Amino acid sequence: MLSPDQIATVKQTIPVLEAHGETLTRHFYTRMFAHNPEVKPYFNPAHQREGAQQRALAGAILAYARHIDDTAALAPAVEVIAHKHASLTIRPEHYPIVGENLIASIQEVLGDAATPDIIDAWEAAYAQLAKVFIGRERELYTQQRDTQGWAGFRPFTIVRRQAESENIVSLYLAPSDGRTLPEHAAGQYVTLRMTDAAGNQPMRQYSLSNAPGSETYRLSIKHETGNAEQPAGQVSPLLHTRLVEGDQVELTPPYGTFGLALPEDPARPVVLIGGGVGITPLISMAHAALAASPERRVVMIQLARHAGVRAFGEELAALTRAHANVSLHLCYDEPRADAPADSVAGIKHGLLEAADLAAWVGDSAASYHVCGPLPMMRALDRLLAEQGVSAKNRHYECFGPSQVLAS
């Protein structure tokens, strides 16, 4: 427990964190990777280069300082991060490494302003937070061993490859030991670890796109080729071009807090809005929603640049044919004349707008699930709020470092 003086001291640092939080976290990551390179495989270099990891950590530190006397308010964020940590197999011995480099960064960035009282308070604050994460992650590891049959990494064999669009390929993976897969919860993800040509073992988290209870896991992966705004991926090109059927990778059990939320009223629909590769967890949710409530209306809204990069066209069309209560709507913001033809009626060329939601859903009390690029989710969060959708009915998944939707 922090003393009242330590709590007051942490709160006094809030203005500094508001003004210089990202400077601190950029310094922290540079320092930690230099002093403790053994932790680098746990971080996605692309998120480092684009600054997402630094922004996410700066936001988390600031939120912790603001709620240092009411940490229960941070419980949802702690749960999201604990699942990400457990999926990456973070262990108690990693926390002193982070703590030492964080405190050293505070001293080095703030200089003389980092008084002994500030250092003492933040050492205590970090120790308190580390204890929370270590305890929750221990529970998650135990839970996965009990329900999934394993914790940590386990060998899986690629039994099938399927192109889903011009830039997304699905890998179907079965346990190499032949054991049956327990059912995952729709919306969850796994961490994939592979060995590259240099002997490195990069790790990346990917949503499960298969229906819960399938014989194999399906990971549907976008080829991150990079552009002026987004750096090229280091792992997805290998998964697209190097791995073939019969190859092995390693996977953790499923983790994640982005779950299917079914309204209590069966007359209220489930709405699934996916942007680009963000459709992957929503495909799993569509199958789960129909299994749990076969008569409930399910509205799928798929956002893509054009038909050439829209994934799961055949699977989604089959769902609409098999279930009269499932509707599919498309929005293309960069329609391409030579893209493959779509069989879906009512394709919109442009961004998703309030009139579209009114026509396609028409229910502000529906349960909305959104996954895609952060700017898209921020825009949709504002749009849904403006249409009277309550916060409890707006559910989101951030790929990569967790960030707030309020811009």
C-alpha positions as CSV (number, residue, x, y, z in Angstrom):
1,M,0.0,0.0,0.0
2,L,1.2,3.5,-0.8
3,S,1.3,6.0,2.0
4,P,-0.8,9.2,1.7
5,D,2.4,11.2,1.1
6,Q,3.4,8.8,-1.7
7,I,-0.1,9.1,-3.3
8,A,0.1,12.9,-3.1
9,T,3.5,12.9,-4.7
10,V,2.5,10.7,-7.6
11,K,-0.5,13.0,-8.3
12,Q,1.9,16.0,-8.3
13,T,3.7,14.4,-11.3
14,I,0.5,14.4,-13.4
15,P,1.2,17.7,-15.2
16,V,4.7,16.5,-16.1
17,L,3.3,13.3,-17.5
18,E,0.7,15.2,-19.5
19,A,3.3,17.3,-21.1
20,H,6.3,14.9,-21.4
21,G,4.8,11.4,-21.1
22,E,5.8,10.3,-24.6
23,T,9.3,11.7,-24.2
24,L,9.7,9.6,-21.0
25,T,8.4,6.4,-22.6
26,R,10.5,6.8,-25.8
27,H,13.5,7.1,-23.5
28,F,12.4,4.1,-21.5
29,Y,12.1,1.8,-24.4
30,T,15.4,2.9,-25.9
31,R,17.1,2.4,-22.5
32,M,15.5,-1.0,-21.8
33,F,16.3,-2.5,-25.2
34,A,19.9,-1.3,-24.8
35,H,20.4,-2.6,-21.2
36,N,18.1,-5.7,-21.5
37,P,17.9,-6.8,-25.1
38,E,16.5,-10.2,-24.0
39,V,13.1,-8.5,-23.7
40,K,13.0,-7.2,-27.3
41,P,11.2,-10.3,-28.7
42,Y,8.2,-9.4,-26.6
43,F,7.6,-6.2,-28.5
44,N,6.5,-5.5,-32.1
45,P,9.2,-3.3,-33.8
46,A,6.5,-1.8,-36.1
47,H,4.7,-0.5,-33.1
48,Q,7.9,1.0,-31.8
49,R,8.7,2.7,-35.1
50,E,5.3,4.2,-35.5
51,G,5.2,5.3,-31.8
52,A,2.0,3.3,-30.9
53,Q,3.8,1.5,-28.1
54,Q,5.2,4.6,-26.6
55,R,1.8,6.4,-26.8
56,A,0.0,3.5,-25.2
57,L,2.5,3.3,-22.3
58,A,2.4,7.0,-21.8
59,G,-1.4,6.9,-21.6
60,A,-1.3,4.0,-19.2
61,I,1.2,5.7,-16.8
62,L,-0.8,8.9,-16.9
63,A,-4.1,7.0,-16.2
64,Y,-2.4,5.2,-13.3
65,A,-1.2,8.5,-11.8
66,R,-4.7,10.0,-12.1
67,H,-6.3,7.0,-10.4
68,I,-3.5,6.1,-7.9
69,D,-6.0,6.5,-5.0
70,D,-8.8,4.6,-6.8
71,T,-7.1,1.8,-8.8
72,A,-10.4,-0.1,-9.0
73,A,-11.3,2.3,-11.8
74,L,-8.5,0.9,-13.9
75,A,-9.7,-2.7,-13.6
76,P,-10.9,-3.0,-17.2
77,A,-7.7,-1.7,-18.6
78,V,-5.6,-3.9,-16.3
79,E,-7.6,-6.9,-17.5
80,V,-7.0,-6.1,-21.2
81,I,-3.2,-5.7,-20.5
82,A,-3.0,-8.8,-18.3
83,H,-4.4,-10.9,-21.1
84,K,-1.9,-9.5,-23.6
85,H,0.9,-10.1,-21.2
86,A,-0.2,-13.7,-20.5
87,S,-0.5,-14.4,-24.3
88,L,3.1,-13.3,-24.6
89,T,4.1,-15.5,-21.7
90,I,5.3,-12.5,-19.5
91,R,6.7,-13.8,-16.2
92,P,7.2,-12.3,-12.8
93,E,11.0,-12.0,-13.5
94,H,10.3,-9.5,-16.3
95,Y,8.7,-6.9,-14.0
96,P,12.0,-5.9,-12.2
97,I,13.6,-5.3,-15.6
98,V,10.7,-2.9,-16.5
99,G,10.7,-1.3,-13.1
100,E,14.4,-0.6,-13.0
101,N,14.4,1.0,-16.5
102,L,11.3,3.0,-15.8
103,I,12.6,4.5,-12.6
104,A,16.0,5.2,-14.2
105,S,14.2,6.9,-17.2
106,I,12.3,9.1,-14.8
107,Q,15.6,10.2,-13.2
108,E,17.4,10.6,-16.5
109,V,14.6,12.5,-18.3
110,L,13.5,14.7,-15.3
111,G,17.0,15.3,-14.0
112,D,17.1,17.5,-10.9
113,A,13.3,17.6,-10.9
114,A,13.2,13.9,-10.0
115,T,13.5,14.5,-6.3
116,P,14.1,11.6,-3.9
117,D,10.4,11.8,-2.8
118,I,9.3,11.4,-6.5
119,I,11.5,8.4,-7.0
120,D,10.4,6.8,-3.8
121,A,6.7,7.4,-4.6
122,W,7.0,6.0,-8.2
123,E,9.1,3.0,-7.0
124,A,6.2,2.2,-4.6
125,A,3.6,2.8,-7.2
126,Y,5.3,0.5,-9.7
127,A,5.7,-2.2,-7.1
128,Q,2.0,-2.0,-6.3
129,L,1.0,-2.2,-10.0
130,A,3.5,-5.1,-10.8
131,K,2.0,-7.1,-7.9
132,V,-1.5,-6.7,-9.4
133,F,-0.4,-7.8,-12.9
134,I,1.7,-10.7,-11.6
135,G,-1.3,-12.0,-9.5
136,R,-3.8,-11.7,-12.3
137,E,-1.5,-13.2,-14.9
138,R,-0.8,-16.2,-12.6
139,E,-4.6,-16.7,-12.4
140,L,-4.8,-16.6,-16.2
141,Y,-2.0,-19.2,-16.7
142,T,-3.8,-21.5,-14.2
143,Q,-7.1,-21.0,-15.9
144,Q,-5.7,-21.8,-19.3
145,R,-4.0,-25.0,-18.1
146,D,-7.3,-26.1,-16.5
147,T,-9.6,-25.2,-19.4
148,Q,-7.4,-25.4,-22.5
149,G,-4.9,-28.0,-21.4
150,W,-1.8,-25.9,-21.7
151,A,-0.1,-22.6,-20.9
152,G,2.8,-21.2,-22.8
153,F,3.7,-22.2,-26.3
154,R,2.7,-25.5,-28.0
155,P,3.6,-26.8,-31.5
156,F,1.0,-26.5,-34.2
157,T,1.1,-27.7,-37.8
158,I,-0.2,-25.8,-40.8
159,V,-2.7,-28.2,-42.4
160,R,-4.2,-25.7,-45.0
161,R,-3.6,-22.3,-46.5
162,Q,-6.4,-20.3,-48.0
163,A,-6.2,-16.9,-49.7
164,E,-9.0,-14.7,-48.4
165,S,-8.3,-11.6,-50.4
166,E,-5.4,-10.0,-52.3
167,N,-3.6,-9.2,-49.0
168,I,-5.0,-11.7,-46.4
169,V,-4.2,-15.4,-46.1
170,S,-5.7,-17.9,-43.7
171,L,-3.6,-20.5,-42.0
172,Y,-5.4,-23.5,-40.6
173,L,-3.5,-24.9,-37.7
174,A,-3.9,-28.2,-35.8
175,P,-2.1,-29.3,-32.7
176,S,1.0,-31.3,-33.7
177,D,0.4,-33.8,-31.0
178,G,-3.0,-34.7,-32.5
179,R,-5.0,-33.7,-29.4
180,T,-8.5,-32.2,-29.7
181,L,-8.7,-28.4,-29.4
182,P,-11.0,-27.1,-26.6
183,E,-13.5,-24.5,-27.7
184,H,-12.3,-20.9,-27.6
185,A,-14.4,-17.8,-26.9
186,A,-15.3,-15.8,-30.0
187,G,-13.2,-12.7,-30.2
188,Q,-10.1,-14.2,-28.6
189,Y,-6.6,-14.2,-30.0
190,V,-3.4,-16.3,-29.8
191,T,0.2,-15.5,-29.9
192,L,2.1,-17.1,-32.8
193,R,5.9,-17.7,-32.5
194,M,8.1,-18.8,-35.4
195,T,11.8,-19.1,-36.0
196,D,13.1,-17.0,-38.8
197,A,16.2,-17.6,-41.0
198,A,18.5,-15.9,-38.5
199,G,17.3,-18.0,-35.7
200,N,15.2,-15.3,-34.1
201,Q,11.8,-16.1,-32.6
202,P,9.4,-13.2,-33.2
203,M,6.0,-13.3,-31.6
204,R,2.8,-11.8,-32.9
205,Q,-0.8,-11.8,-31.7
206,Y,-3.6,-12.8,-34.2
207,S,-7.3,-13.1,-33.7
208,L,-9.0,-16.5,-34.2
209,S,-11.3,-16.2,-37.2
210,N,-12.8,-19.7,-37.0
211,A,-16.1,-20.7,-35.4
212,P,-15.7,-21.8,-31.8
213,G,-15.4,-25.5,-31.5
214,S,-13.7,-26.0,-34.9
215,E,-11.2,-28.9,-35.3
216,T,-8.4,-26.4,-36.2
217,Y,-7.5,-22.8,-35.4
218,R,-7.7,-20.3,-38.3
219,L,-5.5,-17.3,-38.3
220,S,-6.3,-14.8,-41.1
221,I,-3.2,-12.6,-41.5
222,K,-2.8,-9.4,-43.5
223,H,0.4,-9.0,-45.5
224,E,1.8,-5.7,-44.0
225,T,3.7,-4.3,-46.9
226,G,4.0,-0.8,-45.5
227,N,3.3,2.6,-46.8
228,A,4.1,6.3,-46.0
229,E,2.1,6.1,-42.8
230,Q,2.6,2.5,-41.7
231,P,6.0,0.6,-41.7
232,A,6.2,-2.8,-43.3
233,G,5.7,-5.8,-41.1
234,Q,8.6,-8.2,-40.2
235,V,6.5,-11.3,-39.5
236,S,3.5,-11.2,-41.8
237,P,5.7,-11.3,-45.0
238,L,7.2,-14.5,-43.7
239,L,3.9,-16.0,-43.0
240,H,2.6,-15.1,-46.4
241,T,5.6,-16.1,-48.5
242,R,7.6,-18.7,-46.5
243,L,5.3,-21.0,-44.6
244,V,3.6,-23.9,-46.4
245,E,1.3,-26.7,-45.4
246,G,3.2,-29.1,-43.1
247,D,5.3,-26.4,-41.5
248,Q,5.2,-25.9,-37.7
249,V,4.8,-22.8,-35.6
250,E,4.0,-22.4,-31.9
251,L,0.8,-21.0,-30.4
252,T,-0.3,-20.0,-26.9
253,P,-3.8,-20.8,-25.7
254,P,-6.5,-18.2,-26.6
255,Y,-6.7,-15.0,-24.6
256,G,-8.5,-11.7,-24.8
257,T,-11.4,-9.7,-23.4
258,F,-13.2,-8.8,-26.6
259,G,-16.1,-11.1,-26.3
260,L,-19.5,-11.5,-27.9
261,A,-22.1,-9.5,-25.9
262,L,-25.6,-10.7,-26.6
263,P,-28.4,-8.3,-25.5
264,E,-30.8,-9.8,-22.9
265,D,-33.7,-8.9,-25.2
266,P,-33.7,-11.4,-28.1
267,A,-35.3,-8.8,-30.3
268,R,-32.2,-6.6,-30.2
269,P,-29.7,-7.4,-32.9
270,V,-26.0,-8.0,-32.7
271,V,-24.0,-5.6,-35.0
272,L,-20.5,-6.6,-36.2
273,I,-18.5,-3.8,-37.9
274,G,-15.1,-4.8,-39.3
275,G,-12.6,-2.6,-41.0
276,G,-10.0,-4.4,-43.2
277,V,-8.4,-7.3,-41.4
278,G,-10.4,-6.2,-38.3
279,I,-13.2,-8.5,-39.6
280,T,-11.3,-11.6,-38.3
281,P,-12.6,-11.8,-34.7
282,L,-16.1,-10.7,-36.0
283,I,-16.3,-13.7,-38.3
284,S,-15.9,-15.9,-35.2
285,M,-18.5,-13.9,-33.3
286,A,-21.0,-14.2,-36.2
287,H,-20.8,-18.0,-35.9
288,A,-21.0,-17.9,-32.1
289,A,-24.0,-15.5,-32.2
290,L,-25.9,-17.8,-34.5
291,A,-25.1,-20.9,-32.4
292,A,-26.2,-19.2,-29.2
293,S,-29.3,-17.5,-30.5
294,P,-30.3,-18.9,-33.9
295,E,-33.2,-16.5,-34.5
296,R,-31.5,-13.3,-33.4
297,R,-30.8,-10.7,-36.1
298,V,-27.1,-10.4,-36.9
299,V,-26.0,-7.4,-38.9
300,M,-22.5,-7.6,-40.6
301,I,-21.0,-4.4,-41.8
302,Q,-17.7,-4.8,-43.6
303,L,-15.5,-1.8,-44.4
304,A,-12.7,-2.1,-47.0
305,R,-10.7,0.0,-49.5
306,H,-12.2,-2.0,-52.4
307,A,-13.4,-5.5,-53.2
308,G,-10.0,-6.8,-53.9
309,V,-8.9,-6.6,-50.3
310,R,-12.3,-7.6,-48.8
311,A,-11.8,-11.0,-47.0
312,F,-14.2,-13.9,-46.4
313,G,-16.5,-13.0,-49.3
314,E,-17.7,-16.6,-49.9
315,E,-18.0,-17.4,-46.2
316,L,-20.1,-14.3,-45.5
317,A,-22.3,-14.9,-48.5
318,A,-22.9,-18.5,-47.3
319,L,-24.0,-17.2,-43.9
320,T,-26.5,-14.9,-45.4
321,R,-27.9,-17.7,-47.7
322,A,-28.2,-20.1,-44.8
323,H,-29.7,-17.6,-42.3
324,A,-32.5,-15.2,-43.2
325,N,-31.7,-13.3,-40.0
326,V,-28.2,-12.4,-41.2
327,S,-27.6,-9.3,-43.3
328,L,-24.4,-8.2,-44.9
329,H,-23.5,-4.6,-45.9
330,L,-20.4,-3.3,-47.6
331,C,-18.6,0.1,-47.6
332,Y,-15.7,0.8,-50.0
333,D,-13.9,4.0,-49.5
334,E,-11.6,3.5,-52.5
335,P,-13.7,1.5,-55.0
336,R,-11.6,0.0,-57.8
337,A,-13.0,-0.7,-61.2
338,D,-11.0,-3.8,-61.8
339,A,-11.6,-5.3,-58.4
340,P,-13.5,-8.7,-58.2
341,A,-17.3,-8.4,-58.5
342,D,-19.4,-8.7,-55.4
343,S,-22.7,-10.5,-55.1
344,V,-23.9,-8.3,-52.2
345,A,-26.7,-5.9,-52.9
346,G,-26.5,-2.4,-51.7
347,I,-22.8,-1.7,-51.7
348,K,-21.9,1.8,-50.5
349,H,-19.0,3.8,-52.0
350,G,-17.9,6.0,-49.2
351,L,-17.6,6.1,-45.4
352,L,-20.1,4.6,-43.0
353,E,-22.6,7.2,-41.9
354,A,-25.5,7.7,-39.5
355,A,-28.0,7.2,-42.4
356,D,-26.4,3.8,-43.1
357,L,-26.8,2.7,-39.5
358,A,-30.4,3.8,-39.4
359,A,-31.2,1.9,-42.6
360,W,-29.2,-1.2,-41.9
361,V,-29.6,-1.6,-38.1
362,G,-32.2,0.9,-36.9
363,D,-31.8,0.1,-33.2
364,S,-29.6,2.2,-30.9
365,A,-30.1,-0.5,-28.2
366,A,-28.4,-3.1,-30.3
367,S,-25.0,-4.6,-29.2
368,Y,-22.3,-3.1,-31.5
369,H,-18.9,-4.8,-31.9
370,V,-16.2,-2.9,-33.8
371,C,-12.7,-3.9,-34.9
372,G,-10.3,-2.2,-37.3
373,P,-7.7,0.6,-37.6
374,L,-7.7,3.0,-34.6
375,P,-8.8,6.1,-36.6
376,M,-11.8,4.1,-37.9
377,M,-12.8,2.9,-34.4
378,R,-12.4,6.4,-33.0
379,A,-14.7,7.8,-35.7
380,L,-17.2,5.0,-35.2
381,D,-17.2,5.5,-31.4
382,R,-18.2,9.1,-31.9
383,L,-20.8,8.2,-34.5
384,L,-22.4,5.6,-32.4
385,A,-22.4,7.8,-29.3
386,E,-24.1,10.6,-31.4
387,Q,-26.8,8.0,-32.4
388,G,-27.6,7.3,-28.8
389,V,-25.8,4.0,-28.4
390,S,-24.7,3.7,-24.8
391,A,-21.2,3.0,-23.8
392,K,-22.2,-0.4,-22.5
393,N,-23.4,-1.4,-25.9
394,R,-20.2,-0.3,-27.7
395,H,-17.5,-3.0,-27.8
396,Y,-14.0,-2.6,-29.4
397,E,-10.8,-4.5,-30.0
398,C,-7.5,-2.7,-30.6
399,F,-4.9,-4.7,-32.5
400,G,-1.5,-4.0,-31.0
401,P,-1.0,-1.7,-28.0
402,S,-4.2,-0.8,-26.3
403,Q,-5.2,2.9,-26.8
404,V,-8.1,5.0,-25.8
405,L,-10.7,5.7,-28.5
406,A,-11.2,9.3,-27.4
407,S,-9.0,11.4,-29.7
